[in-house]
């Protein structure tokens, strides 16, 4: 919900009624006050698309200078003919400098390490600078698409202080996050910059069927270790998940190596299990076809009270509160 909360001040500054906006896209306004509440990616996409259309701004009003509809597409068309990722990213930085005075984008290469940084003019972003994090995530996913593979990030630098919802950033980047860093940046191995652009103009037209903000909720090319494990174990959510040692063996890794690599992605096996249970529970509550005891059973809890405690720990609200909101069409 903090992503939604970041959008609302922009909407209100431009004369939109936040409650009407949220109700229009199927989000219960009451969830704004529940920090750990979650909504479906479809609801978030609808919200950003609606705001972008109303404000005629691809950044949904979170930057002082408007980014006209079509700017992202034009930038992609300007870059698609570049032979390598390095030239692609450099041209995207130069394009942004021409159309937006709020941002400075920079690509650097230092031996085996490379970085892509975004700096904003003071006072030009939303209060929490969430737009900067969003733009970093979009850049990463655009680069992944351009070369046809996932760029494994060494780390992500964020200049702001660590927020209460910092763990959510790991879902976007699957990499360690360094807060209070000297710059907002993606750090990765420099060899990626030499990889060829494998996409074509025709494929770009298909890619641009949705707004840039859609990339926030579409990690279709996620090849992280955490994603592999989620795929391996999600069918076991109603019963007992495999032992950690079994998962390590199936991946041909030692338990120590697997634990270390998950930690490098900002995750753990317990976190992955909790996430699967939480998301499965939210899915079933949102559909409204099962009662709470049945939902508890579907996610591996024999005692409903244990499920209630776990659900409140995951989301900040009880399953009953989520069920009531879901019946109003606000949660999925």
C-alpha positions as CSV (number, residue, x, y, z in Angstrom):
1,X,0.0,0.0,0.0
2,X,2.9,2.4,0.4
3,X,3.2,2.5,-3.4
4,X,-0.5,3.5,-3.5
5,X,0.0,6.0,-0.8
6,X,2.9,7.6,-2.7
7,X,0.5,8.3,-5.6
8,X,-2.3,9.9,-3.7
9,X,-0.7,13.3,-2.8
10,X,0.0,13.8,-6.5
11,X,-3.6,13.0,-7.4
12,X,-4.9,15.5,-4.8
13,X,-2.4,18.2,-5.8
14,X,-3.9,18.0,-9.3
15,X,-7.5,18.3,-8.1
16,X,-8.5,14.6,-8.1
17,X,-10.4,13.1,-5.2
18,X,-8.4,10.2,-3.8
19,X,-11.4,8.3,-2.6
20,X,-13.1,8.5,-5.9
21,X,-9.9,7.5,-7.7
22,X,-9.4,4.4,-5.6
23,X,-13.0,3.3,-5.8
24,X,-12.9,3.7,-9.6
25,X,-10.1,1.2,-9.9
26,X,-11.5,-1.2,-7.2
27,X,-9.2,-0.4,-4.3
28,X,-10.9,0.1,-0.8
29,X,-9.8,3.6,0.4
30,X,-9.7,2.2,4.0
31,X,-6.6,0.2,3.0
32,X,-4.6,3.4,2.8
33,X,-4.3,3.3,6.6
34,X,-3.1,-0.3,6.7
35,X,0.6,-0.1,6.0
36,X,1.2,-3.8,5.3
37,X,-2.0,-4.3,3.3
38,X,-1.6,-5.6,-0.2
39,X,-3.6,-5.2,-3.4
40,X,-3.4,-7.1,-6.7
41,X,-1.0,-6.1,-9.4
42,X,-4.0,-5.7,-11.7
43,X,-5.4,-3.0,-9.3
44,X,-2.1,-1.2,-9.2
45,X,-1.8,-1.2,-13.0
46,X,-5.3,0.1,-13.3
47,X,-4.5,2.9,-10.8
48,X,-1.3,4.0,-12.5
49,X,-2.9,3.9,-15.9
50,X,-5.9,6.0,-14.7
51,X,-3.7,8.6,-13.0
52,X,-1.4,8.8,-16.0
53,X,-4.4,9.4,-18.3
54,X,-6.0,11.9,-16.0
55,X,-2.8,13.9,-15.4
56,X,-1.3,13.3,-18.8
57,X,1.9,12.3,-17.1
58,X,3.6,9.0,-17.3
59,X,5.1,9.5,-13.9
60,X,1.7,10.1,-12.3
61,X,2.6,13.5,-11.0
62,X,5.4,12.2,-8.7
63,X,8.0,14.4,-10.5
64,X,7.7,18.2,-10.6
65,X,8.1,18.2,-14.4
66,X,5.4,16.3,-16.3
67,X,6.5,13.4,-18.6
68,X,4.0,13.5,-21.5
69,X,2.3,10.4,-22.6
70,X,4.5,8.7,-25.2
71,X,7.8,9.8,-23.8
72,X,8.8,6.4,-22.6
73,X,7.9,4.8,-25.9
74,X,9.8,7.4,-27.8
75,X,12.9,6.8,-25.6
76,X,12.7,3.1,-26.3
77,X,12.4,3.7,-30.1
78,X,15.5,6.0,-29.9
79,X,17.5,3.2,-28.1
80,X,16.3,0.0,-29.8
81,X,18.8,0.3,-32.7
82,X,21.8,0.4,-30.3
83,X,24.1,-2.6,-30.8
84,X,24.9,-3.2,-27.1
85,X,23.3,-2.7,-23.7
86,X,25.9,-0.1,-22.7
87,X,25.0,2.1,-25.7
88,X,21.3,1.5,-25.0
89,X,21.5,2.7,-21.4
90,X,23.8,5.6,-22.4
91,X,21.3,6.8,-25.1
92,X,18.4,6.4,-22.7
93,X,20.2,8.7,-20.2
94,X,20.9,11.3,-22.9
95,X,17.3,11.1,-24.1
96,X,16.0,11.7,-20.6
97,X,18.3,14.8,-20.2
98,X,16.7,16.3,-23.3
99,X,13.1,15.9,-22.1
100,X,13.3,16.2,-18.3
101,X,15.1,18.8,-16.2
102,X,14.4,17.1,-12.9
103,X,16.5,14.0,-13.4
104,X,20.2,13.3,-14.1
105,X,20.9,9.7,-15.3
106,X,24.4,8.4,-15.5
107,X,26.0,5.2,-16.7
108,X,29.5,4.4,-15.3
109,X,31.9,1.6,-15.8
110,X,34.8,0.9,-13.4
111,X,36.8,-2.2,-14.2
112,X,34.5,-5.2,-13.7
113,X,31.7,-3.2,-12.1
114,X,29.1,-1.0,-13.7
115,X,26.4,1.3,-12.4
116,X,23.3,3.2,-13.5
117,X,22.4,6.1,-11.3
118,X,19.4,8.5,-11.0
119,X,19.7,11.8,-9.2
120,X,16.7,14.2,-8.8
121,X,16.7,18.0,-8.3
122,X,16.0,18.9,-4.7
123,X,12.2,19.1,-4.1
124,X,11.3,17.7,-7.5
125,X,10.1,14.2,-6.4
126,X,7.4,12.8,-4.1
127,X,8.2,13.1,-0.4
128,X,9.5,9.6,0.0
129,X,11.3,9.6,-3.4
130,X,9.5,6.4,-4.4
131,X,9.5,7.6,-8.0
132,X,13.3,7.2,-8.0
133,X,13.0,3.6,-6.8
134,X,10.3,2.9,-9.4
135,X,12.4,4.4,-12.2
136,X,15.4,2.2,-11.1
137,X,13.1,-0.9,-11.2
138,X,11.8,0.1,-14.7
139,X,15.3,0.6,-16.0
140,X,16.4,-2.8,-14.7
141,X,13.4,-4.6,-16.3
142,X,13.8,-2.7,-19.6
143,X,17.4,-3.7,-19.7
144,X,16.6,-7.3,-19.0
145,X,14.1,-7.3,-21.9
146,X,16.5,-5.6,-24.2
147,X,19.2,-8.3,-23.9
148,X,16.8,-11.2,-23.3
149,X,18.2,-12.2,-19.9
150,X,18.1,-11.1,-16.3
151,X,20.8,-8.8,-15.1
152,X,21.9,-10.1,-11.7
153,X,22.3,-7.0,-9.6
154,X,25.1,-6.9,-7.1
155,X,23.3,-4.3,-5.0
156,X,20.9,-1.3,-5.2
157,X,21.8,2.0,-3.6
158,X,19.0,4.2,-2.2
159,X,19.9,7.7,-0.7
160,X,17.0,7.9,1.6
161,X,16.8,6.4,5.1
162,X,15.6,2.8,5.5
163,X,11.7,2.9,5.6
164,X,9.5,0.5,7.6
165,X,8.6,-1.4,4.4
166,X,12.2,-1.7,3.2
167,X,11.9,-5.5,2.7
168,X,9.4,-4.9,-0.1
169,X,12.2,-3.4,-2.2
170,X,13.7,-6.9,-2.4
171,X,10.7,-8.1,-4.4
172,X,11.5,-5.5,-7.1
173,X,15.3,-6.0,-7.3
174,X,16.1,-9.4,-5.7
175,X,19.4,-7.9,-4.5
176,X,20.8,-6.3,-1.3
177,X,19.5,-2.8,-0.8
178,X,21.9,-0.2,0.6
179,X,20.0,2.7,2.3
180,X,21.5,6.1,3.0
181,X,23.8,5.5,0.1
182,X,25.6,8.3,-1.7
183,X,23.5,7.8,-4.8
184,X,20.4,6.0,-6.2
185,X,21.9,3.4,-8.4
186,X,21.9,-0.2,-9.8
187,X,25.3,-1.9,-9.5
188,X,26.0,-5.0,-11.7
189,X,28.9,-6.8,-13.5
190,X,30.3,-4.7,-16.3
191,X,30.2,-7.5,-18.8
192,X,26.4,-7.0,-19.2
193,X,27.1,-3.7,-21.0
194,X,28.8,-5.6,-23.8
195,X,25.9,-7.9,-24.5
196,X,24.0,-7.3,-27.7
197,X,20.4,-5.9,-27.9
198,X,18.4,-8.9,-29.1
199,X,15.0,-7.2,-29.5
200,X,13.7,-5.7,-32.7
201,X,11.5,-2.7,-33.6
202,X,8.6,-5.1,-34.2
203,X,9.1,-6.7,-30.8
204,X,9.3,-3.3,-29.2
205,X,5.9,-2.4,-30.5
206,X,4.4,-5.4,-28.7
207,X,6.4,-4.6,-25.6
208,X,5.0,-1.1,-25.5
209,X,1.4,-2.2,-25.4
210,X,1.2,-1.0,-21.8
211,X,2.6,2.0,-19.9
212,X,6.1,2.0,-18.4
213,X,4.6,1.6,-14.9
214,X,3.4,-1.9,-15.9
215,X,7.0,-3.0,-15.6
216,X,6.7,-2.5,-11.9
217,X,4.3,-5.4,-11.6
218,X,5.5,-7.7,-14.4
219,X,8.7,-9.5,-13.5
220,X,8.1,-12.1,-16.1
221,X,11.8,-12.6,-16.8
222,X,12.7,-13.2,-13.1
223,X,15.3,-15.9,-13.0
224,X,16.4,-15.3,-9.4
225,X,17.1,-18.2,-7.1
226,X,14.1,-17.1,-4.9
227,X,11.8,-17.3,-7.9
228,X,13.0,-20.8,-8.8
229,X,12.4,-22.0,-5.2
230,X,8.9,-20.4,-5.2
231,X,8.1,-22.3,-8.3
232,X,9.4,-25.5,-6.8
233,X,7.5,-25.4,-3.6
234,X,4.3,-23.4,-4.2
235,X,2.3,-26.6,-4.9
236,X,3.0,-27.7,-1.3
237,X,1.4,-24.7,0.3
238,X,-1.5,-26.7,1.8
239,X,0.8,-29.2,3.4
240,X,4.4,-29.3,4.6
241,X,7.0,-27.5,2.5
242,X,10.2,-29.5,1.7
243,X,13.1,-29.4,4.1
244,X,15.7,-26.8,3.3
245,X,18.3,-29.5,2.7
246,X,16.1,-31.2,0.1
247,X,15.7,-27.9,-1.8
248,X,19.5,-27.3,-1.7
249,X,20.1,-30.9,-3.0
250,X,17.7,-30.4,-5.9
251,X,19.5,-27.2,-6.8
252,X,22.9,-29.0,-6.5
253,X,24.0,-26.6,-3.8
254,X,25.1,-27.0,-0.2
255,X,22.7,-25.6,2.5
256,X,25.4,-23.0,3.4
257,X,25.7,-21.8,-0.2
258,X,21.9,-21.7,-0.8
259,X,21.4,-19.7,2.4
260,X,24.2,-17.3,1.4
261,X,22.8,-16.8,-2.1
262,X,19.2,-16.2,-0.8
263,X,20.6,-13.7,1.7
264,X,22.4,-11.9,-1.2
265,X,19.0,-11.6,-2.9
266,X,17.6,-10.1,0.3
267,X,15.5,-13.2,1.1
268,X,15.5,-16.5,3.1
269,X,13.7,-19.8,2.8
270,X,11.4,-18.9,5.7
271,X,10.5,-15.6,4.0
272,X,9.7,-17.4,0.7
273,X,7.4,-19.9,2.5
274,X,5.6,-17.1,4.4
275,X,5.2,-15.1,1.2
276,X,3.6,-18.0,-0.6
277,X,1.2,-18.7,2.3
278,X,0.4,-15.0,2.5
279,X,-0.3,-14.5,-1.2
280,X,-2.3,-17.7,-1.5
281,X,-4.4,-16.7,1.5
282,X,-5.0,-13.2,0.0
283,X,-6.0,-14.8,-3.3
284,X,-8.6,-17.1,-1.7
285,X,-10.0,-14.4,0.6
286,X,-10.3,-12.1,-2.5
287,X,-12.3,-14.6,-4.4
288,X,-14.7,-15.0,-1.5
289,X,-15.5,-18.6,-2.3
290,X,-14.1,-20.1,0.9
291,X,-14.7,-19.4,4.5
292,X,-11.8,-18.5,6.7
293,X,-11.3,-22.0,8.2
294,X,-11.1,-23.3,4.6
295,X,-8.6,-20.7,3.6
296,X,-6.5,-21.5,6.7
297,X,-6.5,-25.2,5.6
298,X,-5.5,-24.2,2.0
299,X,-2.4,-22.6,3.3
300,X,-1.3,-25.3,5.7
301,X,-2.8,-24.3,9.0
302,X,-4.8,-26.9,10.9
303,X,-5.7,-24.4,13.6
304,X,-7.5,-21.3,12.4
305,X,-6.2,-19.3,15.4
306,X,-2.6,-19.9,14.2
307,X,-3.6,-18.8,10.8
308,X,-5.1,-15.6,12.1
309,X,-2.0,-14.7,14.1
310,X,0.3,-15.4,11.1
311,X,-2.0,-13.4,8.7
312,X,-1.9,-10.4,10.9
313,X,1.9,-10.7,11.2
314,X,2.1,-10.8,7.4
315,X,-0.4,-8.0,6.5
316,X,-1.1,-6.0,9.6
317,X,-4.8,-6.8,9.6
318,X,-6.9,-9.9,10.5
319,X,-8.2,-12.3,7.8
320,X,-11.7,-11.1,8.8
321,X,-10.9,-7.5,8.0
322,X,-9.4,-8.6,4.7
323,X,-12.4,-10.7,3.9
324,X,-14.8,-7.8,4.6
325,X,-12.7,-5.6,2.3
326,X,-12.6,-8.2,-0.4
327,X,-16.4,-8.5,-0.4
328,X,-16.4,-4.8,-1.3
329,X,-14.1,-5.5,-4.2
330,X,-11.0,-3.8,-2.7
331,X,-8.5,-6.7,-2.2
332,X,-7.4,-9.5,-4.4
